[in-house]
Amino acid sequence: MVQNQESVIIRYKQFQREEPLRFDLLIDRCLFVEVKAVETVHPIHKAQLLSYMKLLDIPLGLIINFHELKLTDGVSRLILPGANSE
């Protein structure tokens, strides 16, 4: 199953709020795919994907940057140890 939006409950101290997360692709609740077309993938892009992975307990993430000459040069892989270990 492929999704591109999911609601998540964010808790901080005594506050709780439900917010929709908008992401490019979530595949079978085990892989996030973020698609970019930027000159450089910055650390903030990886931090955003890692935050989504932590919020939804997703173990794998890919950032695919289509601004590269070779597609393999534009792929960054993130792994969240211990996530979704059922």
Biotite code that builds the C-alpha atoms (Angstrom):
import biotite.structure as struc

atoms = struc.array([
    struc.Atom([0.000, 0.000, 0.000], chain_id="A", res_id=1, res_name="MET", atom_name="CA", element="C"),
    struc.Atom([1.305, 3.456, -0.914], chain_id="A", res_id=2, res_name="VAL", atom_name="CA", element="C"),
    struc.Atom([0.311, 6.603, 1.019], chain_id="A", res_id=3, res_name="GLN", atom_name="CA", element="C"),
    struc.Atom([1.208, 10.285, 0.788], chain_id="A", res_id=4, res_name="ASN", atom_name="CA", element="C"),
    struc.Atom([-0.432, 11.713, 3.926], chain_id="A", res_id=5, res_name="GLN", atom_name="CA", element="C"),
    struc.Atom([-1.155, 10.485, 7.429], chain_id="A", res_id=6, res_name="GLU", atom_name="CA", element="C"),
    struc.Atom([-2.399, 12.073, 10.627], chain_id="A", res_id=7, res_name="SER", atom_name="CA", element="C"),
    struc.Atom([-0.140, 11.778, 13.631], chain_id="A", res_id=8, res_name="VAL", atom_name="CA", element="C"),
    struc.Atom([-0.634, 12.776, 17.263], chain_id="A", res_id=9, res_name="ILE", atom_name="CA", element="C"),
    struc.Atom([2.194, 15.002, 18.452], chain_id="A", res_id=10, res_name="ILE", atom_name="CA", element="C"),
    struc.Atom([2.778, 15.061, 22.204], chain_id="A", res_id=11, res_name="ARG", atom_name="CA", element="C"),
    struc.Atom([4.909, 17.636, 24.000], chain_id="A", res_id=12, res_name="TYR", atom_name="CA", element="C"),
    struc.Atom([4.847, 17.794, 27.797], chain_id="A", res_id=13, res_name="LYS", atom_name="CA", element="C"),
    struc.Atom([1.132, 18.099, 28.680], chain_id="A", res_id=14, res_name="GLN", atom_name="CA", element="C"),
    struc.Atom([0.042, 19.214, 25.194], chain_id="A", res_id=15, res_name="PHE", atom_name="CA", element="C"),
    struc.Atom([-1.325, 16.944, 22.523], chain_id="A", res_id=16, res_name="GLN", atom_name="CA", element="C"),
    struc.Atom([-2.265, 17.823, 18.965], chain_id="A", res_id=17, res_name="ARG", atom_name="CA", element="C"),
    struc.Atom([-3.218, 15.856, 15.868], chain_id="A", res_id=18, res_name="GLU", atom_name="CA", element="C"),
    struc.Atom([-1.512, 17.064, 12.694], chain_id="A", res_id=19, res_name="GLU", atom_name="CA", element="C"),
    struc.Atom([-1.457, 15.740, 9.146], chain_id="A", res_id=20, res_name="PRO", atom_name="CA", element="C"),
    struc.Atom([2.005, 14.874, 7.841], chain_id="A", res_id=21, res_name="LEU", atom_name="CA", element="C"),
    struc.Atom([2.446, 15.463, 4.139], chain_id="A", res_id=22, res_name="ARG", atom_name="CA", element="C"),
    struc.Atom([5.188, 13.407, 2.587], chain_id="A", res_id=23, res_name="PHE", atom_name="CA", element="C"),
    struc.Atom([5.923, 12.145, -0.901], chain_id="A", res_id=24, res_name="ASP", atom_name="CA", element="C"),
    struc.Atom([5.526, 8.371, -0.465], chain_id="A", res_id=25, res_name="LEU", atom_name="CA", element="C"),
    struc.Atom([5.138, 5.856, 2.338], chain_id="A", res_id=26, res_name="LEU", atom_name="CA", element="C"),
    struc.Atom([5.380, 2.311, 1.044], chain_id="A", res_id=27, res_name="ILE", atom_name="CA", element="C"),
    struc.Atom([4.005, -0.619, 3.077], chain_id="A", res_id=28, res_name="ASP", atom_name="CA", element="C"),
    struc.Atom([4.655, 1.286, 6.330], chain_id="A", res_id=29, res_name="ARG", atom_name="CA", element="C"),
    struc.Atom([8.343, 0.440, 6.074], chain_id="A", res_id=30, res_name="CYS", atom_name="CA", element="C"),
    struc.Atom([9.885, 2.872, 3.539], chain_id="A", res_id=31, res_name="LEU", atom_name="CA", element="C"),
    struc.Atom([9.613, 6.653, 3.191], chain_id="A", res_id=32, res_name="PHE", atom_name="CA", element="C"),
    struc.Atom([10.574, 8.165, -0.159], chain_id="A", res_id=33, res_name="VAL", atom_name="CA", element="C"),
    struc.Atom([11.178, 11.918, -0.398], chain_id="A", res_id=34, res_name="GLU", atom_name="CA", element="C"),
    struc.Atom([11.619, 13.260, -3.911], chain_id="A", res_id=35, res_name="VAL", atom_name="CA", element="C"),
    struc.Atom([13.681, 16.403, -4.469], chain_id="A", res_id=36, res_name="LYS", atom_name="CA", element="C"),
    struc.Atom([14.933, 18.408, -7.424], chain_id="A", res_id=37, res_name="ALA", atom_name="CA", element="C"),
    struc.Atom([17.484, 20.630, -5.701], chain_id="A", res_id=38, res_name="VAL", atom_name="CA", element="C"),
    struc.Atom([21.092, 21.515, -6.417], chain_id="A", res_id=39, res_name="GLU", atom_name="CA", element="C"),
    struc.Atom([22.230, 20.112, -3.062], chain_id="A", res_id=40, res_name="THR", atom_name="CA", element="C"),
    struc.Atom([20.496, 17.924, -0.513], chain_id="A", res_id=41, res_name="VAL", atom_name="CA", element="C"),
    struc.Atom([21.042, 19.827, 2.737], chain_id="A", res_id=42, res_name="HIS", atom_name="CA", element="C"),
    struc.Atom([21.101, 18.379, 6.258], chain_id="A", res_id=43, res_name="PRO", atom_name="CA", element="C"),
    struc.Atom([17.672, 19.932, 6.907], chain_id="A", res_id=44, res_name="ILE", atom_name="CA", element="C"),
    struc.Atom([16.173, 17.653, 4.224], chain_id="A", res_id=45, res_name="HIS", atom_name="CA", element="C"),
    struc.Atom([17.593, 14.599, 5.984], chain_id="A", res_id=46, res_name="LYS", atom_name="CA", element="C"),
    struc.Atom([16.482, 15.916, 9.388], chain_id="A", res_id=47, res_name="ALA", atom_name="CA", element="C"),
    struc.Atom([12.914, 16.349, 8.121], chain_id="A", res_id=48, res_name="GLN", atom_name="CA", element="C"),
    struc.Atom([12.810, 12.808, 6.775], chain_id="A", res_id=49, res_name="LEU", atom_name="CA", element="C"),
    struc.Atom([14.315, 11.430, 9.985], chain_id="A", res_id=50, res_name="LEU", atom_name="CA", element="C"),
    struc.Atom([11.651, 13.278, 12.015], chain_id="A", res_id=51, res_name="SER", atom_name="CA", element="C"),
    struc.Atom([8.896, 11.712, 9.907], chain_id="A", res_id=52, res_name="TYR", atom_name="CA", element="C"),
    struc.Atom([10.512, 8.306, 10.350], chain_id="A", res_id=53, res_name="MET", atom_name="CA", element="C"),
    struc.Atom([10.568, 8.742, 14.140], chain_id="A", res_id=54, res_name="LYS", atom_name="CA", element="C"),
    struc.Atom([6.981, 10.028, 14.352], chain_id="A", res_id=55, res_name="LEU", atom_name="CA", element="C"),
    struc.Atom([5.536, 7.125, 12.364], chain_id="A", res_id=56, res_name="LEU", atom_name="CA", element="C"),
    struc.Atom([8.071, 4.462, 13.440], chain_id="A", res_id=57, res_name="ASP", atom_name="CA", element="C"),
    struc.Atom([9.318, 3.776, 9.909], chain_id="A", res_id=58, res_name="ILE", atom_name="CA", element="C"),
    struc.Atom([12.715, 2.020, 9.656], chain_id="A", res_id=59, res_name="PRO", atom_name="CA", element="C"),
    struc.Atom([13.906, 3.082, 6.180], chain_id="A", res_id=60, res_name="LEU", atom_name="CA", element="C"),
    struc.Atom([13.989, 6.343, 4.260], chain_id="A", res_id=61, res_name="GLY", atom_name="CA", element="C"),
    struc.Atom([15.219, 7.427, 0.845], chain_id="A", res_id=62, res_name="LEU", atom_name="CA", element="C"),
    struc.Atom([15.825, 10.908, -0.492], chain_id="A", res_id=63, res_name="ILE", atom_name="CA", element="C"),
    struc.Atom([15.959, 10.894, -4.276], chain_id="A", res_id=64, res_name="ILE", atom_name="CA", element="C"),
    struc.Atom([17.335, 14.073, -5.844], chain_id="A", res_id=65, res_name="ASN", atom_name="CA", element="C"),
    struc.Atom([16.554, 14.313, -9.562], chain_id="A", res_id=66, res_name="PHE", atom_name="CA", element="C"),
    struc.Atom([18.906, 17.278, -10.031], chain_id="A", res_id=67, res_name="HIS", atom_name="CA", element="C"),
    struc.Atom([21.902, 14.932, -10.491], chain_id="A", res_id=68, res_name="GLU", atom_name="CA", element="C"),
    struc.Atom([23.335, 13.734, -13.795], chain_id="A", res_id=69, res_name="LEU", atom_name="CA", element="C"),
    struc.Atom([23.389, 10.128, -12.546], chain_id="A", res_id=70, res_name="LYS", atom_name="CA", element="C"),
    struc.Atom([20.388, 9.132, -10.474], chain_id="A", res_id=71, res_name="LEU", atom_name="CA", element="C"),
    struc.Atom([22.541, 6.960, -8.206], chain_id="A", res_id=72, res_name="THR", atom_name="CA", element="C"),
    struc.Atom([24.478, 10.085, -7.147], chain_id="A", res_id=73, res_name="ASP", atom_name="CA", element="C"),
    struc.Atom([21.237, 11.649, -5.945], chain_id="A", res_id=74, res_name="GLY", atom_name="CA", element="C"),
    struc.Atom([20.084, 8.861, -3.616], chain_id="A", res_id=75, res_name="VAL", atom_name="CA", element="C"),
    struc.Atom([20.553, 9.160, 0.156], chain_id="A", res_id=76, res_name="SER", atom_name="CA", element="C"),
    struc.Atom([19.502, 6.337, 2.457], chain_id="A", res_id=77, res_name="ARG", atom_name="CA", element="C"),
    struc.Atom([18.503, 6.748, 6.101], chain_id="A", res_id=78, res_name="LEU", atom_name="CA", element="C"),
    struc.Atom([18.010, 3.937, 8.608], chain_id="A", res_id=79, res_name="ILE", atom_name="CA", element="C"),
    struc.Atom([16.245, 4.275, 11.956], chain_id="A", res_id=80, res_name="LEU", atom_name="CA", element="C"),
    struc.Atom([17.586, 1.470, 14.191], chain_id="A", res_id=81, res_name="PRO", atom_name="CA", element="C"),
    struc.Atom([14.940, -0.300, 16.244], chain_id="A", res_id=82, res_name="GLY", atom_name="CA", element="C"),
    struc.Atom([11.994, 1.150, 14.340], chain_id="A", res_id=83, res_name="ALA", atom_name="CA", element="C"),
    struc.Atom([9.024, -1.026, 13.447], chain_id="A", res_id=84, res_name="ASN", atom_name="CA", element="C"),
    struc.Atom([10.676, -4.121, 14.942], chain_id="A", res_id=85, res_name="SER", atom_name="CA", element="C"),
    struc.Atom([7.640, -6.371, 15.202], chain_id="A", res_id=86, res_name="GLU", atom_name="CA", element="C"),
])
